[in-house]
């Protein structure tokens, strides 16, 4: 897409992180997305192995102010379809000018060569998301041919109220996360989410990136073992930008997973209880997490029993872009 007569379009770079954070804050203030990111949080995204910022991102500027953006993220597999994700948004003061539609069109065009570099010959679908309460965003997606595919809940819990009493199952030991246990945590993550909607395996490179986030809290992350066999994990994060914006120190549970061999034994409940207790002792006032509303493992009920309630619901929307190339494909 060529430059606008008024606005400039160019790939996102690390030097844009402050302007990007300011744009996300402006969007959050109007749309009510309960997420806050600092400049440092966004700088870390540039090392994400799933993203190619030079070809898979764009920032729209009005002078020195970023007024829109879009970022693409590839997946680790195309089995059978490569479901590439796009995230984007427009500053509230610049809406109703067609920028949202132009950003979606840019994403659809930019996704194709990135996809073919990884999974030539395989089908490609592009996904996006918005709050269920954001009618204009949902309408924009639908007008561009996207279909609602899945719903996800953002859930929260007050840590000043009574915490769940969940004994550790017999024969199971819960231990803290350490670098030496990181490969076990990755093994659990990949097996636990193998039967989840739209999930692909996390590679060792991706896992190293994610456990290197400044927001990652290894002291509030845990693994469950039966002897030497890892069965469950809980990964905790803390976003300083969220605390600064809301005045609430929130313990964000980024990941809870149990391998098939460990399900229906109370391991996830015990991990939650251990982590919530540790978070409260560390001074956190609340906890939050995201969950598939139709999780095949009944995760919503698990979290409700642990005292979490639904705060917001997100809609995942998808649009097929390629049915597959006649040239054949390759797998990583």
MIDO-65269 format. One record per residue: x, y, z of N, C-alpha, C in turn; residue in one letter. Coordinates in steps of 0.05 Angstrom, whole numbers, padded with zeros to 5 digits, always signed. Layout:
BEGIN
XYZXYZXYZa
...
END
This chain:
BEGIN
+00017-00024+00000+00000+00000+00000+00018+00025+00000x
+00012+00043-00017+00028+00067-00019+00022+00087+00003x
+00038+00107+00007+00033+00127+00028+00008+00143+00023x
-00005+00150+00045-00029+00167+00044-00021+00196+00038x
-00039+00211+00026-00033+00239+00020-00027+00255+00045x
-00039+00246+00068-00035+00261+00093-00019+00245+00113x
-00025+00219+00115-00012+00202+00135+00011+00186+00123x
+00031+00180+00139+00053+00164+00130+00050+00135+00140x
+00057+00116+00123+00055+00087+00129+00083+00075+00126x
+00091+00061+00147+00117+00048+00146+00118+00026+00167x
+00137+00007+00164+00138-00015+00184+00145-00005+00212x
+00134-00019+00232+00141-00013+00259+00170-00020+00265x
+00183-00003+00281+00211-00007+00289+00212-00004+00320x
+00233-00015+00333+00235-00012+00362+00234+00017+00371x
+00244+00036+00355+00242+00064+00363+00214+00074+00364x
+00195+00060+00353+00167+00068+00353+00152+00059+00379x
+00166+00044+00397+00152+00031+00419+00137+00051+00437x
+00149+00074+00442+00135+00094+00459+00110+00104+00446x
+00111+00110+00420+00087+00120+00405+00067+00097+00403x
+00076+00073+00400+00058+00050+00399+00043+00046+00425x
+00058+00048+00447+00046+00046+00474+00025+00068+00478x
+00031+00092+00469+00012+00114+00473-00014+00109+00456x
-00010+00098+00432-00033+00091+00415-00051+00070+00429x
-00038+00049+00439-00053+00027+00452-00068+00038+00477x
-00056+00056+00491-00069+00068+00515-00093+00084+00506x
-00091+00099+00484-00114+00115+00474-00137+00096+00466x
-00130+00074+00452-00150+00055+00444-00164+00042+00468x
-00148+00034+00488-00158+00021+00512-00178+00040+00527x
-00171+00065+00528-00187+00084+00543-00216+00086+00532x
-00219+00082+00506-00245+00084+00493-00259+00057+00490x
-00244+00037+00482-00255+00011+00477-00259-00006+00501x
-00245+00000+00523-00248-00015+00548-00233-00041+00549x
-00213-00044+00532-00197-00068+00533-00180-00067+00559x
-00183-00087+00575-00169-00086+00602-00141-00097+00599x
-00126-00085+00581-00098-00092+00577-00081-00066+00575x
-00058-00067+00587-00040-00044+00587-00012-00053+00582x
+00002-00040+00563+00029-00048+00556+00048-00024+00558x
+00072-00029+00568+00092-00008+00570+00109-00008+00545x
+00125+00013+00543+00144+00014+00520+00162-00010+00520x
+00172-00018+00544+00190-00041+00546+00176-00067+00537x
+00150-00070+00545+00135-00094+00536+00135-00096+00506x
+00131-00074+00492+00129-00074+00463+00156-00077+00450x
+00177-00066+00462+00204-00070+00451+00210-00100+00450x
+00202-00115+00470+00207-00144+00470+00194-00159+00447x
+00172-00148+00437+00158-00161+00415+00175-00163+00390x
+00194-00145+00387+00210-00145+00363+00229-00168+00361x
+00232-00183+00383+00249-00207+00383+00232-00232+00380x
+00205-00229+00377+00187-00251+00374+00193-00267+00349x
+00200-00293+00350+00206-00308+00326+00182-00312+00308x
+00157-00307+00318+00133-00311+00302+00127-00286+00285x
+00143-00265+00288+00136-00240+00275+00160-00230+00258x
+00153-00219+00235+00172-00206+00217+00163-00177+00214x
+00174-00160+00231+00165-00132+00232+00171-00117+00206x
+00193-00124+00193+00201-00110+00169+00180-00113+00147x
+00168-00137+00145+00148-00142+00124+00120-00147+00135x
+00118-00152+00161+00092-00160+00172+00082-00140+00193x
+00089-00115+00190+00078-00094+00208+00076-00068+00194x
+00058-00051+00203+00056-00024+00192+00047-00005+00215x
+00058+00019+00214+00050+00040+00232+00040+00063+00215x
+00018+00075+00223+00007+00098+00209+00011+00123+00226x
+00024+00143+00215+00031+00167+00230+00017+00191+00218x
+00008+00209+00236+00000+00236+00229+00021+00254+00242x
+00040+00262+00227+00063+00277+00238+00079+00258+00256x
+00081+00266+00282+00096+00250+00301+00078+00232+00318x
+00052+00231+00312+00033+00215+00328+00025+00190+00313x
+00029+00167+00325+00020+00142+00313-00010+00140+00316x
-00024+00137+00294-00054+00137+00295-00066+00110+00287x
-00049+00091+00279-00059+00065+00271-00036+00046+00269x
-00042+00020+00271-00021+00000+00268-00033-00027+00260x
-00017-00045+00250-00024-00072+00246+00001-00089+00247x
-00001-00113+00259+00021-00131+00262+00011-00159+00256x
+00027-00174+00241+00021-00202+00234+00038-00221+00251x
+00027-00244+00258+00042-00265+00272+00037-00291+00258x
+00058-00304+00250+00056-00330+00237+00052-00352+00259x
+00046-00376+00250+00043-00398+00269+00065-00419+00263x
+00068-00437+00282+00090-00457+00280+00082-00480+00262x
+00057-00482+00253+00049-00505+00237+00025-00497+00219x
+00021-00511+00198-00002-00508+00180-00014-00536+00177x
-00030-00544+00196-00040-00571+00196-00070-00572+00202x
-00086-00570+00181-00078-00568+00153-00076-00540+00143x
-00086-00521+00159-00087-00493+00150-00068-00476+00167x
-00055-00457+00155-00039-00438+00170-00057-00415+00178x
-00061-00413+00204-00079-00393+00215-00062-00369+00225x
-00056-00351+00207-00040-00328+00215-00057-00308+00229x
-00045-00295+00249-00060-00275+00266-00052-00247+00259x
-00072-00229+00259-00066-00201+00257-00078-00186+00280x
-00062-00166+00290-00072-00148+00310-00069-00120+00300x
-00088-00103+00306-00086-00076+00297-00107-00058+00310x
-00105-00032+00304-00124-00014+00316-00120+00014+00305x
-00139+00031+00309-00139+00059+00300-00145+00077+00324x
-00130+00099+00326-00135+00118+00347-00164+00128+00346x
-00177+00129+00369-00206+00138+00369-00211+00164+00355x
-00192+00182+00356-00196+00209+00343-00194+00208+00313x
-00185+00185+00302-00181+00182+00273-00199+00161+00261x
-00220+00153+00275-00238+00133+00265-00258+00145+00246x
-00272+00127+00231-00292+00135+00211-00279+00149+00188x
-00254+00144+00182-00240+00155+00159-00231+00132+00140x
-00239+00108+00146-00231+00085+00129-00205+00073+00136x
-00191+00082+00157-00165+00072+00164-00166+00043+00173x
-00187+00035+00188-00190+00008+00197-00192-00012+00174x
-00208-00005+00154-00210-00021+00131-00184-00023+00115x
-00170-00001+00113-00145-00001+00098-00124-00018+00113x
-00124-00018+00139-00106-00034+00154-00112-00064+00151x
-00137-00071+00150-00145-00099+00145-00136-00108+00117x
-00140-00090+00098-00132-00097+00070-00101-00099+00068x
-00087-00082+00083-00058-00084+00083-00050-00111+00095x
-00062-00119+00117-00055-00144+00130-00060-00168+00112x
-00082-00168+00097-00088-00190+00080-00068-00192+00057x
-00059-00169+00047-00039-00170+00026-00012-00178+00036x
-00004-00168+00059+00023-00174+00070+00025-00202+00080x
+00002-00215+00088+00003-00242+00099+00011-00262+00078x
+00004-00258+00053+00008-00279+00033+00037-00285+00028x
+00055-00266+00023+00083-00274+00019+00096-00285+00044x
+00088-00275+00068+00099-00286+00092+00091-00315+00096x
+00066-00321+00090+00056-00348+00091+00070-00366+00071x
+00074-00357+00047+00087-00374+00027+00116-00380+00033x
+00129-00361+00048+00157-00366+00057+00158-00390+00076x
+00137-00393+00092+00137-00414+00112+00123-00440+00103x
+00100-00436+00090+00083-00459+00084+00072-00458+00055x
+00090-00456+00036+00082-00454+00008+00064-00478+00001x
+00042-00472-00011+00024-00494-00020+00002-00500+00000x
+00005-00490+00025-00016-00496+00045-00037-00474+00045x
-00061-00481+00054-00082-00460+00057-00075-00440+00078x
-00085-00416+00075-00080-00394+00093-00106-00381+00102x
-00109-00377+00128-00131-00363+00140-00120-00340+00157x
-00133-00317+00157-00124-00295+00174-00145-00291+00196x
-00135-00287+00220-00153-00284+00243-00148-00257+00256x
-00169-00248+00270-00167-00224+00286-00186-00226+00309x
-00187-00206+00327-00205-00208+00350-00214-00181+00358x
-00236-00180+00373-00245-00155+00385-00263-00162+00408x
-00268-00143+00425-00286-00147+00447-00315-00151+00437x
-00330-00168+00450-00358-00172+00441-00374-00147+00444x
-00365-00129+00462-00380-00104+00466-00372-00083+00445x
-00353-00088+00429-00343-00068+00409-00358-00073+00382x
-00382-00064+00380-00398-00068+00356-00385-00058+00331x
-00374-00034+00331-00362-00023+00306-00339-00041+00296x
-00322-00051+00314-00300-00068+00306-00310-00094+00294x
-00329-00106+00307-00341-00131+00297-00353-00126+00269x
-00367-00104+00266-00380-00098+00240-00359-00094+00218x
-00336-00082+00226-00315-00078+00206-00304-00104+00196x
-00299-00123+00215-00290-00149+00207-00310-00163+00188x
-00335-00163+00197-00356-00176+00181-00359-00164+00153x
-00356-00138+00151-00358-00124+00125-00335-00132+00106x
-00313-00141+00118-00290-00149+00102-00288-00180+00098x
-00310-00193+00104-00311-00222+00098-00302-00240+00120x
-00298-00230+00145-00291-00247+00167-00316-00259+00180x
-00313-00283+00191-00335-00296+00205-00327-00301+00234x
-00347-00298+00252-00342-00304+00280-00337-00334+00283x
-00315-00340+00298-00307-00368+00299-00306-00379+00328x
-00299-00362+00347-00295-00372+00375-00298-00348+00394x
-00303-00355+00419-00306-00335+00440-00287-00341+00463x
-00275-00321+00474-00256-00324+00496-00264-00305+00519x
-00262-00314+00543-00268-00298+00566-00243-00287+00579x
-00244-00262+00587-00224-00251+00606-00237-00253+00634x
-00223-00267+00652-00234-00272+00679-00217-00259+00700x
-00229-00252+00722-00214-00239+00743-00223-00249+00771x
-00205-00244+00791-00211-00253+00818-00198-00234+00838x
-00213-00228+00859-00204-00211+00881-00187-00229+00899x
-00161-00222+00903-00144-00238+00920-00147-00231+00950x
-00163-00210+00956-00167-00204+00984-00189-00221+00997x
-00204-00235+00980-00225-00253+00990-00213-00281+00995x
-00228-00298+01007-00219-00325+01014-00209-00340+00989x
-00187-00353+00992-00176-00368+00969-00184-00398+00971x
-00184-00411+00948-00193-00440+00948-00174-00457+00964x
-00185-00476+00978-00169-00496+00993-00168-00521+00976x
-00145-00526+00963-00143-00548+00945-00118-00564+00952x
-00121-00587+00964-00098-00604+00971-00084-00614+00946x
-00058-00618+00948-00043-00630+00926-00050-00659+00924x
-00057-00669+00901-00065-00697+00898-00043-00716+00908x
-00051-00739+00918-00031-00759+00927-00013-00767+00905x
+00013-00769+00911+00033-00777+00891+00042-00754+00873x
+00032-00730+00878+00040-00707+00861+00055-00687+00878x
+00075-00674+00867+00091-00653+00880+00090-00628+00863x
+00085-00605+00875+00085-00580+00861+00111-00565+00869x
+00125-00556+00848+00151-00543+00853+00152-00517+00837x
+00170-00500+00844+00173-00475+00830+00187-00478+00803x
+00182-00459+00785+00194-00459+00759+00224-00451+00762x
+00241-00466+00748+00270-00459+00746+00279-00463+00718x
+00301-00450+00710+00310-00454+00682+00315-00484+00675x
+00323-00500+00695+00328-00528+00690+00302-00543+00684x
+00280-00533+00694+00254-00546+00690+00239-00535+00665x
+00251-00515+00652+00237-00502+00629+00231-00522+00607x
+00249-00541+00600+00241-00561+00579+00217-00578+00588x
+00215-00584+00613+00191-00599+00623+00166-00583+00620x
+00168-00557+00626+00145-00539+00623+00136-00537+00594x
+00155-00536+00576+00148-00535+00547+00134-00561+00539x
+00145-00583+00548+00132-00609+00541+00103-00610+00550x
+00098-00601+00575+00071-00600+00585+00054-00581+00569x
+00064-00558+00563+00049-00538+00548+00039-00550+00522x
+00057-00562+00507+00050-00572+00481+00031-00595+00481x
+00034-00613+00500+00016-00636+00502-00011-00627+00513x
-00011-00609+00532-00036-00600+00545-00055-00586+00525x
-00043-00571+00506-00059-00555+00488-00062-00567+00460x
-00054-00592+00457-00055-00605+00431-00084-00608+00421x
-00103-00611+00440-00131-00615+00432-00147-00589+00435x
-00134-00566+00437-00148-00541+00440-00151-00528+00413x
-00172-00512+00410-00179-00499+00385-00156-00481+00376x
-00149-00484+00351-00130-00467+00337-00102-00466+00350x
-00096-00486+00366-00070-00487+00379-00049-00501+00362x
-00025-00490+00361-00002-00504+00349+00020-00506+00369x
+00039-00524+00364+00060-00528+00384+00078-00503+00386x
+00087-00498+00410+00106-00477+00415+00134-00488+00411x
+00150-00475+00394+00177-00485+00390+00195-00477+00413x
+00219-00489+00414+00238-00483+00435+00246-00453+00433x
+00248-00443+00408+00256-00415+00404+00234-00397+00415x
+00209-00403+00408+00186-00387+00418+00185-00388+00449x
+00189-00412+00460+00187-00415+00489+00209-00399+00503x
+00233-00399+00492+00255-00383+00504+00248-00354+00503x
+00236-00345+00481+00228-00317+00480+00207-00310+00501x
+00187-00327+00504+00165-00321+00522+00173-00323+00551x
+00192-00341+00558+00201-00343+00585+00223-00322+00591x
+00230-00306+00570+00249-00285+00574+00235-00258+00577x
+00209-00257+00576+00194-00231+00579+00201-00219+00607x
+00203-00193+00607+00206-00179+00633+00181-00183+00651x
+00158-00188+00638+00134-00192+00654+00132-00220+00666x
+00148-00239+00657+00148-00266+00668+00157-00267+00697x
+00142-00281+00713+00149-00283+00742+00154-00313+00748x
+00179-00321+00746+00186-00349+00752+00180-00357+00781x
+00182-00337+00799+00176-00342+00827+00146-00347+00833x
+00129-00341+00813+00100-00345+00816+00091-00364+00793x
+00109-00381+00784+00103-00401+00764+00111-00429+00775x
+00094-00449+00768+00097-00475+00782+00094-00498+00762x
+00106-00521+00770+00102-00546+00755+00092-00567+00775x
+00077-00586+00764+00068-00609+00780+00081-00634+00769x
+00092-00650+00786+00105-00675+00778+00093-00699+00793x
+00093-00721+00780+00088-00747+00793+00115-00762+00790x
+00130-00763+00811+00157-00773+00809+00174-00755+00791x
+00186-00766+00770+00201-00750+00751+00185-00741+00727x
+00159-00748+00726+00143-00742+00703+00128-00715+00707x
+00133-00695+00690+00119-00670+00692+00090-00673+00681x
+00071-00663+00697+00043-00667+00689+00028-00640+00686x
+00036-00619+00699+00021-00594+00698+00039-00570+00701x
+00030-00547+00690+00045-00522+00693+00025-00499+00698x
+00036-00478+00710+00022-00453+00713+00044-00431+00709x
+00039-00413+00691+00058-00392+00685+00046-00365+00693x
+00060-00350+00709+00050-00324+00719+00065-00300+00708x
+00050-00279+00704+00061-00254+00693+00052-00231+00711x
+00067-00209+00709+00058-00184+00721+00065-00161+00702x
+00045-00144+00697+00048-00122+00679+00049-00096+00695x
+00073-00084+00696+00076-00059+00711+00059-00037+00699x
+00055-00038+00672+00038-00017+00660+00009-00019+00669x
+00000-00044+00675-00027-00047+00685-00029-00035+00713x
-00009-00040+00730-00009-00029+00757-00009+00001+00756x
+00007+00012+00739+00009+00041+00737-00017+00054+00727x
-00030+00040+00708-00055+00052+00697-00079+00049+00715x
-00080+00027+00730-00104+00021+00746-00101+00024+00776x
-00076+00024+00786-00071+00025+00814-00075-00002+00828x
-00079-00023+00812-00084-00050+00822-00061-00068+00813x
-00049-00081+00832-00027-00100+00826-00040-00127+00819x
-00040-00134+00793-00054-00157+00783-00035-00179+00776x
-00041-00204+00786-00025-00228+00779-00039-00240+00755x
-00026-00239+00732-00038-00250+00708-00028-00278+00703x
-00047-00297+00702-00040-00325+00697-00041-00329+00667x
-00017-00330+00655-00015-00331+00626-00021-00359+00615x
-00017-00379+00631-00019-00407+00621-00024-00426+00644x
-00044-00443+00641-00048-00466+00659-00053-00490+00641x
-00038-00511+00645-00042-00535+00628-00035-00561+00643x
-00050-00582+00636-00045-00608+00648-00044-00629+00625x
-00024-00646+00626-00023-00667+00606-00046-00687+00610x
-00052-00701+00589-00074-00720+00590-00072-00739+00614x
-00048-00749+00619-00044-00768+00641-00049-00756+00668x
-00050-00730+00670-00055-00717+00695-00082-00704+00699x
-00099-00707+00679-00125-00694+00680-00144-00709+00699x
-00164-00694+00709-00185-00705+00727-00173-00714+00753x
-00151-00703+00761-00138-00711+00787-00136-00687+00806x
-00145-00663+00798-00144-00640+00815-00117-00625+00813x
-00101-00632+00793-00074-00619+00791-00077-00590+00784x
-00094-00583+00764-00096-00555+00757-00107-00538+00780x
-00126-00550+00795-00138-00535+00818-00116-00531+00839x
-00099-00551+00844-00078-00548+00863-00057-00527+00854x
-00051-00527+00828-00032-00507+00818-00044-00479+00822x
-00069-00476+00816-00082-00450+00820-00081-00441+00849x
-00088-00459+00867-00088-00452+00895-00060-00444+00904x
-00039-00459+00895-00012-00452+00903-00004-00424+00892x
-00010-00419+00867-00002-00394+00854-00018-00370+00866x
-00043-00373+00871-00059-00351+00882-00050-00345+00910x
-00044-00365+00926-00034-00360+00953-00007-00346+00952x
+00011-00354+00934+00037-00342+00932+00034-00313+00922x
+00016-00308+00904+00012-00281+00894+00001-00263+00915x
-00018-00272+00931-00028-00255+00953-00006-00249+00973x
+00010-00269+00979+00032-00265+00998+00052-00245+00988x
+00054-00244+00961+00073-00225+00949+00062-00197+00945x
+00037-00193+00953+00025-00166+00952+00006-00160+00929x
-00001-00181+00914-00020-00176+00892-00048-00174+00903x
-00064-00156+00891-00092-00152+00900-00112-00166+00883x
-00105-00175+00859-00123-00188+00841-00108-00207+00823x
-00124-00225+00811-00112-00243+00791-00130-00243+00767x
-00118-00249+00744-00133-00249+00718-00123-00272+00700x
-00139-00279+00681-00131-00299+00661-00150-00298+00637x
-00142-00311+00616-00160-00314+00592-00165-00343+00587x
-00189-00349+00577-00197-00377+00573-00216-00379+00550x
-00213-00401+00535-00231-00408+00513-00259-00414+00526x
-00279-00399+00517-00306-00403+00528-00316-00432+00524x
-00306-00445+00504-00315-00473+00498-00291-00492+00502x
-00275-00487+00521-00251-00504+00526-00259-00533+00529x
-00246-00551+00515-00254-00580+00517-00248-00593+00543x
-00231-00579+00560-00225-00591+00586-00242-00579+00608x
-00262-00562+00602-00279-00551+00622-00265-00530+00639x
-00246-00515+00627-00230-00496+00642-00247-00474+00654x
-00268-00465+00641-00284-00443+00651-00296-00451+00678x
-00307-00475+00681-00317-00484+00706-00296-00486+00727x
-00272-00496+00720-00250-00498+00738-00243-00470+00750x
-00242-00450+00733-00235-00423+00743-00258-00411+00759x
-00282-00417+00752-00305-00407+00768-00304-00419+00796x
-00298-00444+00798-00297-00457+00824-00274-00445+00841x
-00254-00435+00827-00231-00422+00841-00237-00393+00848x
-00261-00383+00841-00269-00356+00849-00267-00335+00827x
-00260-00344+00802-00258-00325+00780-00286-00319+00768x
-00290-00295+00759-00314-00288+00745-00307-00275+00718x
-00326-00277+00699-00321-00266+00672-00322-00235+00673x
-00302-00223+00664-00300-00194+00662-00307-00183+00635x
-00299-00198+00614-00303-00189+00587-00302-00214+00569x
-00312-00211+00544-00311-00233+00525-00300-00222+00499x
-00282-00237+00487-00270-00231+00462-00281-00249+00440x
-00284-00239+00416-00292-00254+00393-00268-00258+00375x
-00263-00283+00367-00243-00289+00347-00257-00291+00320x
-00247-00277+00300-00259-00277+00273-00239-00286+00253x
-00247-00301+00232-00229-00313+00213-00238-00309+00184x
-00219-00307+00166-00224-00304+00138-00205-00321+00122x
-00214-00340+00105-00196-00355+00088-00184-00336+00066x
-00158-00338+00063-00145-00322+00042-00135-00338+00019x
-00124-00362+00025-00114-00380+00004-00124-00408+00008x
-00132-00422-00013-00140-00450-00011-00117-00469-00015x
-00094-00459-00021-00070-00476-00026-00061-00471-00054x
-00034-00473-00058-00022-00468-00084-00018-00493-00099x
-00019-00492-00125-00016-00515-00142+00013-00524-00142x
+00031-00508-00132+00060-00515-00133+00068-00535-00112x
+00049-00541-00094+00056-00560-00072+00068-00545-00049x
+00071-00559-00027+00079-00545-00003+00104-00558+00010x
+00112-00544+00031+00134-00555+00048+00127-00550+00077x
+00137-00567+00094+00132-00564+00122+00159-00557+00136x
+00157-00544+00159+00182-00536+00172+00196-00561+00184x
END
